[in-house]
């Protein structure tokens, strides 16, 4: 009997607890709706304030223009009135003079005096005849039809302002990360909004906020994690992009809100890796007609973004699209001998350097030779670059340990460095403002006239050398590097921001003797992987 009573009491207790929990949920829901009503009232008042302020500004502009028109009418009328009143006064004066002449004439008896007075009177009458027509007219009007301003104002007033609302239901909206999240490279979280019924929204405009924080596990320091800078872009189709850049590897969390209400499954946790693998690879080991054999250099046309790969072992240039799709092959006598080591895009086409023949050849993109020259001081010309602002051609000579600078016709202008300046010089490029950047075991920068400026990467203590170097439009320097211990990577650094000193390690697709390097306009870098007879494309920013 006691046991049954306990069971009954337990059931009653459970029922009561469920009722209490249900009541709490309803209370919380009611409080949430009440808060939203308060927010609605606040939003309404803000909108009304904005409407009043905007139309006050418009009224001020209208009143100002009205006063300008009134002043213009008054000024035009006053100018005309002045001319007419002066003429009116002059006529009155002349009229009085004529009347006086006529009054004196009736008392004259001498013929001579009468004749003189008549002549004088005739002169005054001639003068009066020139005053017979108003020198100014009374035409004055306001024209509002000389252009379409009134119609334009009417149209713009009808379109002025827009009351926007939204049916987005935050707790059903979702966010996800697109692609891998890599330290130092911009990552994107995509937000998709839906309404209360789960139907996708088709337009934007929602107030979206987000926060990205590192997940800290260090309870000793008790440091508050700092949120990362973010940028939110509205795609205007119900989706939003949240852009951020994690500075280092680790675990992070992102929270996204719409109307200051969290969306579904927040926070979203994710891992940021330090490893950057290629987005695309073209070519494999082999010597077939469509394969590379000892590719060494690469250049990209700024206009159409076509990629030109110096396929030295096949004595040709392979042309690819930005998506690494094959376009064609270019052949030229300057490419013969399997000994070309550098390529650059010029204002007229392409420039290559052949270390065996010691010849510099400029050709158009069909392979026709435009110009060729050599220089008697060449020993081991290894790379070539072009300063498009002046048409200068720069040739890095490993044997002479310097960079020669020529004009577009091949006339020597000056040289940068001398014997002993560089150690195993590998590549040269031109910066966005004309600086000359030279890589060997280090990366050094010279002015456009050849004066030394600075060392931006001093790797002299490491046993290795750079293979290729390039500068993007934001003055970030990218270089490929090989070291004796078998570590091969891409180095990214900036002269503007010293915090930018990143490495692309190509973790799952190891580089082997990386050499030539070039950048696209969408922050991708193309690197020639000589040891693997291919090229690899990476996102680097």
ChimeraX attribute file (.defattr): number of C-alpha atoms within 10 A of each C-alpha:
attribute: neighborCount
match mode: 1-to-1
recipient: residues
	/A:1	5
	/A:2	7
	/A:3	8
	/A:4	9
	/A:5	10
	/A:6	11
	/A:7	11
	/A:8	12
	/A:9	12
	/A:10	12
	/A:11	12
	/A:12	11
	/A:13	12
	/A:14	12
	/A:15	12
	/A:16	12
	/A:17	12
	/A:18	11
	/A:19	12
	/A:20	12
	/A:21	12
	/A:22	12
	/A:23	12
	/A:24	12
	/A:25	12
	/A:26	12
	/A:27	12
	/A:28	12
	/A:29	12
	/A:30	12
	/A:31	12
	/A:32	12
	/A:33	12
	/A:34	12
	/A:35	12
	/A:36	13
	/A:37	12
	/A:38	12
	/A:39	13
	/A:40	12
	/A:41	12
	/A:42	12
	/A:43	12
	/A:44	12
	/A:45	12
	/A:46	12
	/A:47	13
	/A:48	12
	/A:49	11
	/A:50	12
	/A:51	13
	/A:52	12
	/A:53	12
	/A:54	14
	/A:55	12
	/A:56	12
	/A:57	12
	/A:58	13
	/A:59	12
	/A:60	12
	/A:61	12
	/A:62	12
	/A:63	12
	/A:64	12
	/A:65	12
	/A:66	12
	/A:67	12
	/A:68	12
	/A:69	13
	/A:70	12
	/A:71	12
	/A:72	13
	/A:73	14
	/A:74	11
	/A:75	12
	/A:76	12
	/A:77	15
	/A:78	12
	/A:79	11
	/A:80	16
	/A:81	15
	/A:82	12
	/A:83	14
	/A:84	17
	/A:85	13
	/A:86	12
	/A:87	18
	/A:88	14
	/A:89	11
	/A:90	13
	/A:91	18
	/A:92	12
	/A:93	11
	/A:94	16
	/A:95	14
	/A:96	10
	/A:97	13
	/A:98	17
	/A:99	12
	/A:100	12
	/A:101	15
	/A:102	13
	/A:103	9
	/A:104	11
	/A:105	16
	/A:106	9
	/A:107	9
	/A:108	12
	/A:109	9
	/A:110	8
	/A:111	9
	/A:112	10
	/A:113	12
	/A:114	16
	/A:115	13
	/A:116	11
	/A:117	17
	/A:118	15
	/A:119	12
	/A:120	14
	/A:121	19
	/A:122	13
	/A:123	13
	/A:124	16
	/A:125	15
	/A:126	11
	/A:127	13
	/A:128	17
	/A:129	11
	/A:130	11
	/A:131	15
	/A:132	10
	/A:133	10
	/A:134	13
	/A:135	13
	/A:136	14
	/A:137	11
	/A:138	10
	/A:139	7
	/A:140	10
	/A:141	9
	/A:142	10
	/A:143	7
	/A:144	9
	/A:145	9
	/A:146	8
	/A:147	9
	/A:148	10
	/A:149	11
	/A:150	12
	/A:151	11
	/A:152	11
	/A:153	12
	/A:154	12
	/A:155	11
	/A:156	11
	/A:157	11
	/A:158	9
	/A:159	9
	/A:160	11
	/A:161	10
	/A:162	6
	/A:163	5
	/A:164	7
	/A:165	8
	/A:166	13
	/A:167	13
	/A:168	23
	/A:169	20
	/A:170	21
	/A:171	18
	/A:172	18
	/A:173	24
	/A:174	19
	/A:175	23
	/A:176	15
	/A:177	17
	/A:178	11
	/A:179	9
	/A:180	17
	/A:181	23
	/A:182	25
	/A:183	23
	/A:184	23
	/A:185	20
	/A:186	17
	/A:187	21
	/A:188	21
	/A:189	20
	/A:190	17
	/A:191	21
	/A:192	21
	/A:193	28
	/A:194	20
	/A:195	16
	/A:196	13
	/A:197	10
	/A:198	12
	/A:199	13
	/A:200	16
	/A:201	19
	/A:202	13
	/A:203	14
	/A:204	17
	/A:205	15
	/A:206	19
	/A:207	11
	/A:208	19
	/A:209	17
	/A:210	19
	/A:211	17
	/A:212	24
	/A:213	19
	/A:214	23
	/A:215	15
	/A:216	13
	/A:217	9
	/A:218	8
	/A:219	7
	/A:220	6
	/A:221	7
	/A:222	9
	/A:223	9
	/A:224	9
	/A:225	11
	/A:226	10
	/A:227	15
	/A:228	15
	/A:229	13
	/A:230	16
	/A:231	13
	/A:232	17
	/A:233	12
	/A:234	17
	/A:235	13
	/A:236	13
	/A:237	14
	/A:238	18
	/A:239	23
	/A:240	22
	/A:241	20
	/A:242	24
	/A:243	17
	/A:244	20
	/A:245	20
	/A:246	23
	/A:247	18
	/A:248	15
	/A:249	16
	/A:250	16
	/A:251	16
	/A:252	18
	/A:253	16
	/A:254	22
	/A:255	18
	/A:256	25
	/A:257	19
	/A:258	18
	/A:259	16
	/A:260	12
	/A:261	13
	/A:262	20
	/A:263	22
	/A:264	17
	/A:265	14
	/A:266	15
	/A:267	17
	/A:268	16
	/A:269	16
	/A:270	17
	/A:271	16
	/A:272	20
	/A:273	16
	/A:274	21
	/A:275	17
	/A:276	22
	/A:277	19
	/A:278	23
	/A:279	10
	/A:280	13
	/A:281	17
	/A:282	17
	/A:283	17
	/A:284	16
	/A:285	14
	/A:286	14
	/A:287	14
	/A:288	10
	/A:289	9
	/A:290	13
	/A:291	18
	/A:292	28
	/A:293	25
	/A:294	24
	/A:295	30
	/A:296	30
	/A:297	32
	/A:298	27
	/A:299	27
	/A:300	24
	/A:301	19
	/A:302	12
	/A:303	7
	/A:304	10
	/A:305	17
	/A:306	19
	/A:307	27
	/A:308	25
	/A:309	30
	/A:310	30
	/A:311	29
	/A:312	24
	/A:313	19
	/A:314	22
	/A:315	22
	/A:316	23
	/A:317	26
	/A:318	23
	/A:319	22
	/A:320	19
	/A:321	15
	/A:322	18
	/A:323	13
	/A:324	18
	/A:325	12
	/A:326	14
	/A:327	11
	/A:328	13
	/A:329	18
	/A:330	20
	/A:331	17
	/A:332	16
	/A:333	12
	/A:334	24
	/A:335	26
	/A:336	17
	/A:337	15
	/A:338	18
	/A:339	21
	/A:340	30
	/A:341	25
	/A:342	30
	/A:343	29
	/A:344	27
	/A:345	25
	/A:346	20
	/A:347	15
	/A:348	13
	/A:349	17
	/A:350	22
	/A:351	26
	/A:352	26
	/A:353	28
	/A:354	26
	/A:355	22
	/A:356	16
	/A:357	17
	/A:358	21
	/A:359	19
	/A:360	24
	/A:361	22
	/A:362	27
	/A:363	22
	/A:364	17
	/A:365	17
	/A:366	13
	/A:367	19
	/A:368	14
	/A:369	17
	/A:370	13
	/A:371	14
	/A:372	16
	/A:373	12
	/A:374	15
	/A:375	15
	/A:376	6
	/A:377	12
	/A:378	19
	/A:379	15
	/A:380	18
	/A:381	31
	/A:382	26
	/A:383	28
	/A:384	27
	/A:385	26
	/A:386	26
	/A:387	25
	/A:388	16
	/A:389	10
	/A:390	11
	/A:391	15
	/A:392	20
	/A:393	24
	/A:394	26
	/A:395	27
	/A:396	29
	/A:397	27
	/A:398	23
	/A:399	17
	/A:400	20
	/A:401	23
	/A:402	22
	/A:403	27
	/A:404	24
	/A:405	25
	/A:406	19
	/A:407	16
	/A:408	19
	/A:409	13
	/A:410	17
	/A:411	14
	/A:412	15
	/A:413	12
	/A:414	14
	/A:415	16
	/A:416	21
	/A:417	17
	/A:418	13
	/A:419	11
	/A:420	10
	/A:421	12
	/A:422	22
	/A:423	17
	/A:424	18
	/A:425	27
	/A:426	26
	/A:427	31
	/A:428	27
	/A:429	25
	/A:430	23
	/A:431	21
	/A:432	15
	/A:433	12
	/A:434	17
	/A:435	20
	/A:436	25
	/A:437	25
	/A:438	27
	/A:439	27
	/A:440	24
	/A:441	25
	/A:442	21
	/A:443	22
	/A:444	19
	/A:445	22
	/A:446	20
	/A:447	17
	/A:448	17
	/A:449	14
	/A:450	18
	/A:451	13
	/A:452	15
	/A:453	13
	/A:454	13
	/A:455	13
	/A:456	16
	/A:457	16
	/A:458	11
	/A:459	14
	/A:460	12
	/A:461	7
	/A:462	12
	/A:463	11
	/A:464	20
	/A:465	22
	/A:466	29
	/A:467	25
	/A:468	29
	/A:469	27
	/A:470	26
	/A:471	22
	/A:472	18
	/A:473	13
	/A:474	11
	/A:475	16
	/A:476	18
	/A:477	22
	/A:478	24
	/A:479	26
	/A:480	27
	/A:481	25
	/A:482	21
	/A:483	15
	/A:484	10
	/A:485	9
	/A:486	12
	/A:487	14
	/A:488	22
	/A:489	22
	/A:490	26
	/A:491	19
	/A:492	20
	/A:493	20
	/A:494	18
	/A:495	14
	/A:496	10
	/A:497	10
	/A:498	9
	/A:499	10
	/A:500	15
	/A:501	16
	/A:502	20
	/A:503	20
	/A:504	22
	/A:505	19
	/A:506	18
	/A:507	13
	/A:508	10
	/A:509	12
	/A:510	17
	/A:511	27
	/A:512	18
	/A:513	23
	/A:514	30
	/A:515	28
	/A:516	31
	/A:517	29
	/A:518	25
	/A:519	26
	/A:520	20
	/A:521	15
	/A:522	11
	/A:523	13
	/A:524	17
	/A:525	22
	/A:526	25
	/A:527	30
	/A:528	31
	/A:529	27
	/A:530	22
	/A:531	16
	/A:532	20
	/A:533	24
	/A:534	25
	/A:535	28
	/A:536	22
	/A:537	23
	/A:538	20
	/A:539	20
	/A:540	22
	/A:541	17
